[in-house]
Amino acid sequence: MESTKTLVLTQSDVRTLVEMNSAVTAIEAAFEAHGRNETQMPPKVYLDLPEFDGDFRAMPAYFGGSAGVKWVNSHPFNPERHSLPSVLGMYILSDPASALPLAVMDATLLTAVRTGAAAAVATKYLARPDSRSVGFVGSGVQARTLLAALQTVFDNLVVVASDVSAEAAEHFAAETGGTVGDLATAVACDIVCTATPVREPIVRREWVNPGCHINAMGADAHGKQELDTQILLDARVVIDDWTQACGSGEVNVPLDTGAMPRDHIHAALGEVVAGLKAGRKSADEITVFDSTGLAVQDVALARLIYERAKRTGVGLEV
């Protein structure tokens, strides 16, 4: 008889089970399946909490024989107000045949890792192969998993850290052997990762060099925008999902205002990974990956974590 128990995995359990190389491989496979329409992923549901300067999101998906849902938040002021991370989450992984909840796991680290892995996949297909430097606009928790993931596809990247908090930038630079720079210096790198909660653009067009690849990770709700619209207009823009990105990604504001037509968006990343659309076409082309975070990424990584936990005996069955 099959077990009817549910595996509970804490954040410390998840930390012992996550390995970035396999995470990037799993996320790349999820993007490819998404590009071939082999997944089920309803649009994420938002529960806005303006009185608390935050929101919750529910993110269900089915992919590769696995089904699950993530309950996650975005509370940018958590660190100073509550000494908690800005993003916290919980994941329920279920057996699609029986509906048995296979696992309940902390999704805070899962979210950070799969977000970094998504940027790594995009960078693999869109950045110049000779890229040597990476600039971070925002040097918090997400910057660390972004760098760890990027290092699986590019060796010996020189890091430039920038942040509204000089202390945060200095800590990140010290950890990585990089340097602290202002916004313009960070954005002048070959690869740029933006991961901020801003609602108005902070990255100027004149700072972006030809051949740059930008992973725009921060705009994940309606009305948010990190990049000057002219950057998007001058770039090959690749999004993670048409519905989500157009509604809540980096492109949402210029689409709403009419500053950028929808047909300027080149492709979804899954289409590029699946070989249905081209990636970078020239060395001097600017490329932008607009990431909102997909539920298929979560279920792919949750399944990987669950399988490794079962093999190694990590976690508590209840």
C-alpha positions as semicolon CSV with decimal commas, in nm:
position;residue;x (nm);y (nm);z (nm)
1;M;0,000;0,000;0,000
2;E;0,129;0,346;-0,090
3;S;0,219;0,584;0,189
4;T;-0,044;0,844;0,271
5;K;0,195;1,058;0,473
6;T;0,303;1,410;0,388
7;L;0,669;1,511;0,401
8;V;0,735;1,838;0,585
9;L;1,052;2,025;0,487
10;T;1,177;2,326;0,680
11;Q;1,390;2,602;0,533
12;S;1,702;2,439;0,676
13;D;1,596;2,110;0,515
14;V;1,547;2,281;0,180
15;R;1,887;2,448;0,211
16;T;2,057;2,108;0,241
17;L;1,866;1,974;-0,060
18;V;1,903;2,257;-0,314
19;E;2,197;2,243;-0,555
20;M;2,219;2,523;-0,811
21;N;2,343;2,329;-1,115
22;S;2,054;2,084;-1,099
23;A;1,813;2,370;-1,021
24;V;1,916;2,556;-1,337
25;T;1,875;2,236;-1,541
26;A;1,527;2,180;-1,396
27;I;1,420;2,539;-1,461
28;E;1,550;2,526;-1,818
29;A;1,339;2,213;-1,878
30;A;1,036;2,389;-1,728
31;F;1,082;2,687;-1,960
32;E;1,113;2,459;-2,262
33;A;0,792;2,275;-2,171
34;H;0,617;2,607;-2,114
35;G;0,734;2,726;-2,456
36;R;0,584;2,415;-2,613
37;N;0,252;2,461;-2,425
38;E;0,308;2,141;-2,228
39;T;0,226;2,293;-1,889
40;Q;-0,080;2,417;-1,704
41;M;-0,028;2,748;-1,529
42;P;-0,320;2,978;-1,448
43;P;-0,219;3,342;-1,394
44;K;-0,100;3,412;-1,041
45;V;-0,365;3,552;-0,807
46;Y;-0,278;3,867;-0,611
47;L;-0,412;3,965;-0,269
48;D;-0,314;4,330;-0,231
49;L;-0,249;4,466;0,119
50;P;-0,165;4,835;0,072
51;E;-0,214;4,909;0,442
52;F;0,082;4,677;0,508
53;D;0,282;4,783;0,199
54;G;0,270;4,428;0,066
55;D;0,077;4,155;-0,107
56;F;0,026;3,780;-0,125
57;R;0,031;3,568;-0,441
58;A;-0,112;3,219;-0,506
59;M;0,071;3,033;-0,784
60;P;-0,059;2,692;-0,902
61;A;0,096;2,483;-1,180
62;Y;0,110;2,137;-1,335
63;F;0,419;2,021;-1,521
64;G;0,595;1,691;-1,583
65;G;0,354;1,484;-1,379
66;S;0,373;1,713;-1,075
67;A;0,114;1,954;-0,939
68;G;0,152;2,217;-0,671
69;V;0,079;2,564;-0,546
70;K;0,292;2,831;-0,381
71;W;0,164;3,087;-0,130
72;V;0,415;3,371;-0,128
73;N;0,434;3,739;-0,044
74;S;0,618;4,058;-0,126
75;H;0,666;4,289;0,174
76;P;0,962;4,517;0,088
77;F;0,976;4,674;0,434
78;N;0,985;4,346;0,628
79;P;1,359;4,364;0,710
80;E;1,339;4,697;0,892
81;R;0,989;4,656;1,036
82;H;0,987;4,292;1,142
83;S;1,345;4,164;1,097
84;L;1,209;3,921;0,838
85;P;1,290;3,866;0,469
86;S;1,090;4,063;0,213
87;V;0,976;3,735;0,058
88;L;0,841;3,439;0,256
89;G;0,662;3,139;0,113
90;M;0,519;2,793;0,154
91;Y;0,481;2,525;-0,114
92;I;0,236;2,232;-0,132
93;L;0,336;1,957;-0,377
94;S;0,056;1,711;-0,459
95;D;0,017;1,380;-0,639
96;P;-0,198;1,473;-0,941
97;A;-0,347;1,121;-0,960
98;S;-0,469;1,090;-0,601
99;A;-0,450;1,453;-0,483
100;L;-0,241;1,337;-0,186
101;P;-0,024;1,623;-0,055
102;L;0,321;1,472;-0,103
103;A;0,508;1,754;0,065
104;V;0,471;2,086;0,239
105;M;0,793;2,282;0,224
106;D;0,932;2,623;0,300
107;A;0,939;2,815;-0,028
108;T;1,144;3,118;0,073
109;L;1,473;2,971;-0,047
110;L;1,295;2,783;-0,326
111;T;1,170;3,116;-0,462
112;A;1,511;3,280;-0,446
113;V;1,682;2,983;-0,614
114;R;1,432;2,939;-0,895
115;T;1,442;3,315;-0,961
116;G;1,818;3,304;-0,989
117;A;1,796;2,995;-1,208
118;A;1,552;3,168;-1,444
119;A;1,799;3,453;-1,490
120;A;2,077;3,203;-1,557
121;V;1,871;3,033;-1,829
122;A;1,789;3,368;-1,988
123;T;2,152;3,477;-1,969
124;K;2,266;3,152;-2,131
125;Y;2,049;3,222;-2,436
126;L;2,059;3,602;-2,454
127;A;2,393;3,732;-2,322
128;R;2,710;3,763;-2,528
129;P;2,921;3,447;-2,488
130;D;3,223;3,663;-2,402
131;S;3,048;3,843;-2,113
132;R;3,289;3,896;-1,825
133;S;3,123;4,139;-1,583
134;V;2,792;4,148;-1,398
135;G;2,638;4,449;-1,230
136;F;2,374;4,426;-0,960
137;V;2,112;4,694;-0,910
138;G;2,001;4,578;-0,567
139;S;2,242;4,376;-0,352
140;G;2,010;4,188;-0,119
141;V;1,920;3,821;-0,076
142;Q;1,811;3,780;-0,438
143;A;2,143;3,910;-0,570
144;R;2,321;3,619;-0,404
145;T;2,116;3,348;-0,573
146;L;2,127;3,540;-0,901
147;L;2,506;3,535;-0,890
148;A;2,522;3,169;-0,782
149;A;2,301;3,075;-1,074
150;L;2,488;3,291;-1,326
151;Q;2,812;3,125;-1,220
152;T;2,677;2,793;-1,350
153;V;2,673;2,932;-1,705
154;F;2,954;3,194;-1,698
155;D;3,293;3,152;-1,530
156;N;3,494;3,419;-1,349
157;L;3,239;3,700;-1,362
158;V;3,362;4,030;-1,218
159;V;3,096;4,167;-0,981
160;V;2,990;4,530;-0,938
161;A;2,743;4,581;-0,652
162;S;2,509;4,878;-0,614
163;D;2,227;4,938;-0,369
164;V;2,041;5,222;-0,200
165;S;2,203;5,084;0,116
166;A;2,578;5,136;0,100
167;E;2,616;4,871;0,369
168;A;2,428;4,612;0,162
169;A;2,642;4,684;-0,144
170;E;2,963;4,667;0,061
171;H;2,868;4,335;0,219
172;F;2,779;4,180;-0,118
173;A;3,098;4,307;-0,280
174;A;3,306;4,171;0,009
175;E;3,139;3,830;-0,014
176;T;3,196;3,804;-0,388
177;G;3,537;3,965;-0,424
178;G;3,371;4,237;-0,628
179;T;3,359;4,614;-0,607
180;V;3,099;4,868;-0,502
181;G;2,979;5,103;-0,774
182;D;2,707;5,356;-0,835
183;L;2,409;5,272;-1,055
184;A;2,579;5,388;-1,374
185;T;2,886;5,173;-1,307
186;A;2,679;4,863;-1,234
187;V;2,466;4,912;-1,544
188;A;2,777;4,953;-1,762
189;C;2,859;4,582;-1,712
190;D;2,815;4,309;-1,975
191;I;2,533;4,149;-1,774
192;V;2,303;4,349;-1,547
193;C;2,060;4,213;-1,287
194;T;1,800;4,447;-1,142
195;A;1,619;4,324;-0,832
196;T;1,455;4,617;-0,656
197;P;1,103;4,700;-0,531
198;V;1,090;5,040;-0,706
199;R;0,782;5,156;-0,893
200;E;0,952;5,425;-1,105
201;P;1,244;5,362;-1,346
202;I;1,590;5,399;-1,195
203;V;1,807;5,256;-1,477
204;R;1,879;5,515;-1,747
205;R;1,921;5,442;-2,115
206;E;2,252;5,630;-2,142
207;W;2,413;5,393;-1,892
208;V;2,348;5,080;-2,101
209;N;2,626;4,976;-2,337
210;P;2,581;4,800;-2,673
211;G;2,581;4,423;-2,627
212;C;2,452;4,439;-2,270
213;H;2,209;4,178;-2,140
214;I;1,970;4,285;-1,863
215;N;1,780;4,051;-1,633
216;A;1,493;4,269;-1,509
217;M;1,375;4,077;-1,203
218;G;1,215;4,340;-0,980
219;A;0,894;4,439;-1,159
220;D;0,649;4,172;-1,049
221;A;0,327;4,367;-0,991
222;H;0,114;4,609;-1,192
223;G;0,262;4,959;-1,202
224;K;0,621;4,857;-1,125
225;Q;0,904;4,950;-1,363
226;E;1,283;4,950;-1,311
227;L;1,412;5,037;-1,659
228;D;1,382;5,353;-1,867
229;T;1,128;5,272;-2,139
230;Q;1,381;5,369;-2,405
231;I;1,595;5,073;-2,299
232;L;1,310;4,839;-2,387
233;L;1,246;5,017;-2,716
234;D;1,613;4,980;-2,813
235;A;1,637;4,616;-2,699
236;R;1,534;4,267;-2,799
237;V;1,280;4,199;-2,524
238;V;1,214;3,845;-2,404
239;I;0,954;3,782;-2,134
240;D;0,889;3,480;-1,913
241;D;0,514;3,458;-1,981
242;W;0,288;3,664;-2,205
243;T;-0,003;3,702;-1,965
244;Q;0,200;3,768;-1,651
245;A;0,464;3,993;-1,803
246;C;0,216;4,211;-1,991
247;G;0,010;4,250;-1,675
248;S;0,274;4,281;-1,406
249;G;0,625;4,263;-1,553
250;E;0,879;4,522;-1,662
251;V;0,682;4,578;-1,984
252;N;0,346;4,644;-1,815
253;V;0,376;5,021;-1,775
254;P;0,499;5,104;-2,128
255;L;0,231;4,874;-2,269
256;D;-0,042;5,042;-2,062
257;T;0,070;5,392;-2,159
258;G;0,113;5,306;-2,526
259;A;0,484;5,391;-2,513
260;M;0,569;5,043;-2,642
261;P;0,356;4,823;-2,872
262;R;0,296;4,464;-2,769
263;D;0,449;4,337;-3,094
264;H;0,784;4,487;-2,989
265;I;0,817;4,194;-2,748
266;H;1,026;3,938;-2,933
267;A;0,935;3,613;-2,757
268;A;0,875;3,426;-2,436
269;L;1,191;3,266;-2,297
270;G;1,041;2,918;-2,331
271;E;1,003;2,975;-2,704
272;V;1,373;3,062;-2,725
273;V;1,479;2,762;-2,516
274;A;1,260;2,533;-2,728
275;G;1,421;2,667;-3,047
276;L;1,095;2,819;-3,172
277;K;1,232;3,174;-3,165
278;A;1,585;3,311;-3,196
279;G;1,783;3,446;-2,903
280;R;2,057;3,708;-2,940
281;K;2,132;3,794;-3,303
282;S;2,437;4,021;-3,282
283;A;2,719;4,114;-3,047
284;D;2,609;4,477;-3,012
285;E;2,240;4,405;-2,956
286;I;2,089;4,496;-2,617
287;T;1,876;4,215;-2,474
288;V;1,630;4,230;-2,184
289;F;1,473;3,940;-1,996
290;D;1,153;4,044;-1,818
291;S;1,098;3,801;-1,530
292;T;0,779;3,792;-1,324
293;G;0,837;3,444;-1,179
294;L;0,643;3,143;-1,303
295;A;0,459;2,875;-1,111
296;V;0,606;2,611;-1,344
297;Q;0,949;2,708;-1,211
298;D;0,826;2,648;-0,857
299;V;0,673;2,307;-0,924
300;A;0,982;2,193;-1,116
301;L;1,215;2,284;-0,830
302;A;0,976;2,160;-0,559
303;R;0,965;1,821;-0,728
304;L;1,345;1,810;-0,744
305;I;1,370;1,898;-0,374
306;Y;1,106;1,640;-0,279
307;E;1,273;1,358;-0,474
308;R;1,612;1,437;-0,320
309;A;1,456;1,447;0,029
310;K;1,299;1,105;-0,021
311;R;1,631;0,960;-0,139
312;T;1,830;1,104;0,149
313;G;1,578;1,073;0,431
314;V;1,557;1,445;0,500
315;G;1,238;1,590;0,651
316;L;0,956;1,477;0,878
317;E;0,666;1,260;0,758
318;V;0,330;1,336;0,920
